[in-house]
């Protein structure tokens, strides 16, 4: 159970890292879109510029949503880790009590 919980925490951390990497890629993509917007000057490309601007705004919104998801996942992970720490302390206490009882029974 403790191993399973540790693996769940590890998996959650991996998901957070993957989401952060995805955020980084989206941010880079957004930067490239913005560079492309700045480099376009011709009047005939104005419509395309507007489209790219919309896409950049859309990516920015998606990145914001992903960041929120990462923050939520980190909060859940903190709660899980605190719960896990609490479970470990309870198990340690139980082990100590069993050890004390074992010593008592050996004395008797």
Backbone bond lengths (Angstrom), bond angles and torsions (degrees), N, CA, C in turn:
res aa  C-N    CA-C-N  psi(-1)  N-CA   C-N-CA  omega(-1)  CA-C   N-CA-C  phi
1 X - - - 1.470 - - 1.532 110.13 -
2 X 1.331 114.71 -45.01 1.463 118.57 178.52 1.530 110.65 -66.08
3 X 1.362 115.47 -40.66 1.466 119.28 177.44 1.523 110.52 -63.80
4 X 1.339 116.40 -42.36 1.465 120.22 179.90 1.522 109.97 -61.52
5 X 1.318 115.42 -43.18 1.466 119.35 -179.28 1.536 110.43 -64.89
6 X 1.328 116.17 -40.55 1.465 119.87 177.77 1.528 110.05 -62.48
7 X 1.346 116.65 -39.96 1.468 120.11 178.54 1.528 110.62 -66.37
8 X 1.331 116.76 -38.06 1.469 119.76 177.48 1.529 110.35 -62.57
9 X 1.316 115.42 -41.83 1.479 119.20 178.60 1.522 109.50 -64.05
10 X 1.337 116.00 -42.84 1.461 120.28 178.92 1.526 110.78 -60.95
11 X 1.342 116.78 -43.63 1.465 120.93 178.23 1.528 110.94 -62.45
12 X 1.339 115.86 -40.78 1.466 119.21 179.32 1.524 110.06 -63.54
13 X 1.321 116.93 -40.68 1.471 120.52 177.67 1.524 110.54 -62.61
14 X 1.335 116.70 -41.48 1.465 119.98 177.76 1.524 111.10 -61.71
15 X 1.346 116.05 -42.11 1.470 119.42 178.68 1.535 110.24 -62.94
16 X 1.327 116.18 -40.59 1.470 119.47 179.08 1.527 109.41 -62.95
17 X 1.350 116.52 -44.97 1.467 119.48 179.93 1.527 111.15 -61.76
18 X 1.346 116.23 -43.16 1.468 119.22 179.30 1.519 111.16 -62.64
19 X 1.316 116.35 -40.78 1.465 120.10 179.27 1.521 109.89 -65.04
20 X 1.337 117.10 -40.05 1.459 119.85 178.05 1.526 110.65 -63.83
21 X 1.342 116.49 -40.79 1.468 119.77 177.18 1.528 110.56 -63.02
22 X 1.328 116.39 -40.43 1.462 120.74 178.38 1.531 109.99 -64.27
23 X 1.332 116.42 -39.99 1.465 120.29 176.36 1.524 110.51 -60.44
24 X 1.315 115.89 -41.99 1.465 120.65 -179.97 1.529 110.28 -62.81
25 X 1.343 116.57 -43.76 1.476 120.11 178.55 1.531 110.63 -63.38
26 X 1.345 116.53 -42.71 1.467 119.79 179.46 1.527 110.48 -63.80
27 X 1.309 116.03 -39.83 1.465 120.37 179.06 1.531 110.21 -63.47
28 X 1.330 115.94 -42.43 1.473 120.51 177.56 1.525 110.09 -63.12
29 X 1.320 115.96 -43.13 1.467 120.04 178.82 1.523 110.19 -61.17
30 X 1.316 116.58 -41.63 1.464 121.42 178.57 1.529 110.21 -62.42
31 X 1.324 116.42 -42.80 1.467 120.35 178.51 1.520 110.84 -61.33
32 X 1.334 116.17 -41.75 1.461 119.62 178.66 1.527 110.79 -64.01
33 X 1.325 115.91 -40.37 1.473 119.42 177.54 1.530 110.23 -61.75
34 X 1.322 116.44 -42.91 1.463 119.78 -179.90 1.531 111.09 -65.03
35 X 1.329 116.77 -39.71 1.472 119.75 176.64 1.524 110.33 -61.72
36 X 1.325 115.34 -41.34 1.460 119.46 179.17 1.528 109.95 -63.15
37 X 1.351 116.06 -40.59 1.464 119.76 177.51 1.532 111.16 -58.62
38 X 1.333 115.52 -46.46 1.467 119.86 -177.07 1.525 112.08 -65.86
39 X 1.335 116.15 -32.72 1.460 119.14 -175.35 1.533 112.98 -77.03
40 X 1.305 116.66 -18.27 1.475 119.82 -178.17 1.535 109.55 -82.49
41 X 1.293 115.82 128.93 1.466 119.36 -176.66 1.539 112.33 -125.21
42 X 1.299 117.62 -27.92 1.466 120.49 -171.91 1.525 112.54 -66.67
43 X 1.309 115.18 143.02 1.465 121.68 178.21 1.521 111.37 -58.79
44 X 1.328 116.32 -37.85 1.460 120.34 -177.23 1.535 112.55 -66.43
45 X 1.340 116.28 -16.43 1.467 120.00 -178.78 1.528 112.20 -97.74
46 X 1.317 118.44 6.05 1.462 120.99 -176.17 1.537 112.07 -58.97
47 X 1.343 116.49 -44.75 1.469 119.26 179.74 1.530 111.03 -60.03
48 X 1.318 114.77 -44.80 1.465 118.90 179.27 1.532 110.35 -63.50
49 X 1.330 116.23 -38.87 1.469 119.86 177.18 1.528 110.96 -58.95
50 X 1.313 116.19 -43.38 1.462 120.10 180.00 1.530 110.52 -62.55
51 X 1.327 115.19 -40.16 1.464 119.61 178.76 1.532 110.67 -62.87
52 X 1.343 115.23 -44.63 1.463 118.89 178.85 1.529 110.44 -64.38
53 X 1.301 116.32 -37.23 1.466 119.94 178.67 1.531 110.12 -62.98
54 X 1.334 116.01 -42.71 1.472 119.94 177.14 1.526 110.74 -61.39
55 X 1.347 115.09 -43.11 1.467 118.75 179.12 1.527 110.55 -63.23
56 X 1.328 116.45 -41.29 1.470 119.96 178.91 1.523 110.25 -61.58
57 X 1.332 116.69 -42.38 1.462 119.83 177.67 1.523 111.04 -64.34
58 X 1.323 116.13 -40.24 1.463 120.76 178.73 1.531 110.26 -62.33
59 X 1.346 116.50 -46.23 1.460 119.97 178.79 1.524 110.27 -62.00
60 X 1.320 116.45 -40.40 1.461 120.49 179.10 1.535 109.99 -60.22
61 X 1.321 116.88 -42.58 1.470 121.03 178.34 1.531 109.89 -64.67
62 X 1.333 116.85 -42.29 1.464 120.37 179.62 1.525 111.08 -63.93
63 X 1.341 115.89 -41.40 1.466 120.14 178.19 1.529 109.73 -62.38
64 X 1.336 116.63 -40.79 1.465 120.11 177.17 1.515 111.51 -60.45
65 X 1.330 116.21 -43.44 1.469 120.30 178.21 1.526 110.71 -63.18
66 X 1.328 116.48 -42.12 1.465 120.11 179.65 1.526 110.56 -63.76
67 X 1.329 116.20 -40.63 1.471 119.48 178.38 1.524 110.15 -60.50
68 X 1.333 116.19 -42.08 1.466 120.27 178.06 1.522 110.43 -61.37
69 X 1.335 116.34 -41.48 1.468 120.02 179.10 1.524 110.64 -63.71
70 X 1.339 116.13 -39.88 1.471 119.93 178.82 1.530 109.39 -63.29
71 X 1.329 116.78 -44.13 1.468 120.46 -179.88 1.527 110.05 -61.93
72 X 1.336 116.45 -43.11 1.471 120.22 178.27 1.528 110.34 -63.16
73 X 1.329 116.82 -42.38 1.466 120.57 -179.72 1.525 110.18 -64.62
74 X 1.334 116.71 -39.92 1.468 119.77 178.15 1.522 110.71 -63.96
75 X 1.344 116.95 -39.94 1.468 120.18 178.05 1.522 110.50 -63.18
76 X 1.345 116.62 -44.90 1.469 120.06 178.57 1.526 110.44 -61.89
77 X 1.328 115.41 -39.38 1.457 120.52 179.93 1.525 110.43 -63.79
78 X 1.334 116.89 -42.49 1.468 120.66 177.89 1.520 110.49 -60.14
79 X 1.330 116.84 -42.70 1.464 121.01 178.70 1.532 109.56 -63.57
80 X 1.329 116.46 -45.63 1.466 120.41 179.12 1.529 111.24 -60.80
81 X 1.323 115.95 -42.76 1.460 119.55 -179.23 1.530 110.70 -66.23
82 X 1.337 117.55 -39.23 1.463 120.92 178.03 1.531 109.36 -64.24
83 X 1.328 116.36 -42.84 1.465 120.53 178.42 1.529 109.69 -62.43
84 X 1.315 116.54 -42.39 1.459 121.46 179.21 1.529 109.96 -62.26
85 X 1.336 117.12 -45.47 1.469 120.62 178.15 1.522 110.67 -58.84
86 X 1.327 116.46 -41.98 1.467 121.47 178.99 1.529 110.24 -62.54
87 X 1.339 116.71 -44.42 1.460 120.83 178.88 1.522 110.86 -61.59
88 X 1.317 116.52 -40.16 1.468 120.57 179.26 1.525 109.71 -63.23
89 X 1.336 118.02 -43.66 1.464 121.06 179.47 1.530 110.60 -61.59
90 X 1.333 117.08 -42.75 1.470 121.06 179.23 1.529 109.64 -62.28
91 X 1.330 116.54 -44.41 1.471 119.95 179.49 1.527 111.34 -63.73
92 X 1.330 117.30 -39.02 1.469 120.14 177.39 1.527 110.26 -62.37
93 X 1.334 116.01 -45.48 1.465 120.17 178.39 1.518 110.69 -58.99
94 X 1.337 116.39 -44.45 1.468 120.22 179.66 1.523 110.86 -62.48
95 X 1.318 116.91 -40.85 1.464 121.01 178.78 1.529 110.95 -63.81
96 X 1.325 116.39 -42.95 1.462 120.17 178.14 1.522 110.61 -61.21
97 X 1.340 116.75 -42.37 1.460 120.11 179.73 1.534 110.34 -64.68
98 X 1.323 116.75 -42.55 1.463 120.18 177.70 1.528 111.12 -61.91
99 X 1.325 115.45 -40.30 1.462 120.36 179.29 1.526 110.47 -63.36
100 X 1.337 116.38 -45.27 1.468 121.10 178.75 1.532 109.48 -61.41
101 X 1.334 117.19 -45.64 1.462 121.15 179.64 1.528 111.35 -62.82
102 X 1.314 116.67 -37.71 1.458 121.17 178.40 1.523 110.14 -63.52
103 X 1.326 116.59 -45.08 1.473 120.84 178.56 1.527 109.84 -61.37
104 X 1.341 117.04 -44.13 1.474 121.29 179.04 1.517 110.34 -59.21
105 X 1.339 116.02 -44.25 1.469 119.53 -176.58 1.535 110.07 -69.17
106 X 1.317 117.47 -29.61 1.459 119.92 178.59 1.535 110.33 -72.80
107 X 1.339 115.98 -34.20 1.465 121.07 177.84 1.527 109.98 -68.26
108 X 1.328 116.14 -43.23 1.467 121.23 -179.86 1.510 108.32 -69.27
